[in-house]
Amino acid sequence: MADNGRKAETVTLTIDGREVTVPKGTSLLHAAESVGTEVPHYCYHPGLTAPAQCRICLVEVEGAPKLQPSCVTMAADGQVVHTDSPAAKRMRQGVLEFYLVNHPLDCPICDMSGECKLQDYVFDEGRERGRGREPKRVFGRDDFGGDVLYYGDRCVMCTRCVRFMDEVARDSRLTVVERGSRAVIDTFFDRGLEGASFAGNVVDICPVGALVSKDFLHKARAWDLDHTPSICPNCSHGCNIELHTRDNLVQRLKPRENQEVNGHWMCDYGRANYEWLNRPGRLEAPATGRGSDRRTADWKEALELLFGRLAAAEGDVALVGSARCSNEALAGLGALGDEMRGRTAQRVFRAPRAADEVPLPGFPLLVRRRDLVPNAHGAGLLGFQRCGDDGGEGGLDEVAAHGEVIIVLGDDLADQDGDFGANASLFVYLGTFESAAAGNADFVLPITTFAEEDGSFVNAQERVQRFQQGLRPPESARPAWLVLGALVAALRGEKTPDSAPEAFARLVAAHPAFEGLSWEAVGDAGVALGAEAAHG
Amino acid sequence: MSEVRFRNPGWAGNTGEFDLNEADVRGTGYVGERALDGGHPSVSPSLPYMFVKKDPDAPLFEGPYRERFDKIRSRYPTARAALLPALNLAQELRGHISPETMDEVAGLLGLSDAYVRGVATFYTMYNKRPVGRFLIQVCTNISCNLCGADEVLAAFLEHTGTELGQTSSDGNFTVVEAECLAACGFPTCVQINSRYFEDVSADDVPAVLDRLKRELNRSF
């Protein structure tokens, strides 16, 4: 054993006739997963303890007197496991029949339909027809408060939600009330889930349609949704998420597992704030000219005009970025400032800050950060100074009165008035919405939101994380990295970056903080800055 | 004290050989109200009638009840483990476990209110609603059922003038069905407060109720 010290101990067993070697302490459920066999399970969730109470993951282990729950039975040397033996299948069919005794079978109106484990398992292995003749007991639904609605009739009593609130949120507001066929999940009478900061996760982990989101209620069918890996834009923790989209609208945000960042979870604040991505009335086309001279132009014309003005501009440059923009966009803005003849006098961004952080006690890595924007750290690393107050307002008085070049990226200047940039010799506004303060802009260029482009953010852990395009942008909007990259490339006399990875590579070359990173190494899981990134 | 005639008075009864009444047999200490301190542990669950003065507004917990609560808490390593006896004590004092009582017990033990609700609702012997001074639990499980439990239950409902689970208008009686009371050798078994009445037939019911009414009028 002495020479075994460095090597993890393993055990070798046989699952469904295939030999598997797994680390000691692996459950049979995970061992089976490693050879591509999904053992059905409800109560087991990788982020929670396993009570082994749903009885549907029972498998046959040769030599054991009865079927064993695979979620808590550890793999052992020489075990011979059958997940699909007649005994195991018969048992699963029996358990499923019990689950359906009082289940309303209201899949056609159930939000979970299409991603429901009860539906999947019954379809795979259940009886073709129920044998029950008795009337089903009916609970109806119960509003738990917050965003959570409970349908007692659909519940399989796996208690994942109860254990999430106990173990992860450490706020034991849910419990099993009553027993037997009368058992339901409930809160303490009228004290619902209001005020809980992470309760929305119980909807994600519910394997059936018992806990559903009120926000998402009857909004879309699961099979109509496109899933795009992304990063939560609502605080600087950067939880890994999926954008669920349909009809080019974000329908909901769901957490995507990343044990280094958010585990399986995300906060309710992040989950709830996505409507701004769907806001209509976006800037549709590039425009040039101030006030009454304003006229729309096509991109080629606008950029050629702008390039001429930029190349000729002499004065100091004021850059206003936004921590909602990607690293690539901010680096492009910084590079544009560097390429201009004048010195960069201001390089600022504004971001709203919450009064305090909201940690998730049972998974301390995950904290709803104070910065309510995704890329405050990236903006800092790329040389932008924070200005303004905690509401994300003010702080632009100097810029507003700046007499030379002003370039605004992604900040909609909502708190600024029509005098903003009135004295500027050149005022460029790259944004998503029309703004009163952009009235003096010589150029108004429509850019995409993070959901409409590929790119990366740096989160509060100094971790670079990529997001992907999930929405089709409005007609003429272009990613900011492309617009700014084209201008920088023109000033430098080089080729325009033709993709986000290319823009990222140029950023890495220019900024030592990002040294050694590559688009591929960042991957879907992200990479911590300063870590040995090169090995990826 | 004259003896009401019914087949099983719940103690050995006056067989005619001795001139004894119940107090003589059980001892005066065991007849009457439940002792505030809970009595000696060996007999406290079997005190006759458990006819306690229930006060739904009684504070949790004061005086001797506080001492008993502290003792309960000291017996268990965790607050969760002490929850069942703490709820028992609260029910003994208040007669039922209301949402407010659950909340207060949760506060006393440092448990979440939802958890206490889950436990209190899991166990059927905690009354979640107010019950009469006498809670009459008629076993309708298999042995008793074969021996006429349904008739006994119907008789109790008829003579108390209540519906199943409802409390009579004078606040004295609540009749409920119970699952097996582990007295299958003596069907039908009826538990009234903490005391068993065994071999009860429908004909016995008026006499049982008479006796309970006399208990109400007794002064201790």
Interface residues (C-beta under 8 A of the other chain):
Chain A: D171 S172 R173 L174 T175 V176 V177 E178 R179 D186 T187 F188 F189 R191
Chain B: P99 M102 D103 L111 S112 D113 A114 Y115 R117 G118 T121 F122
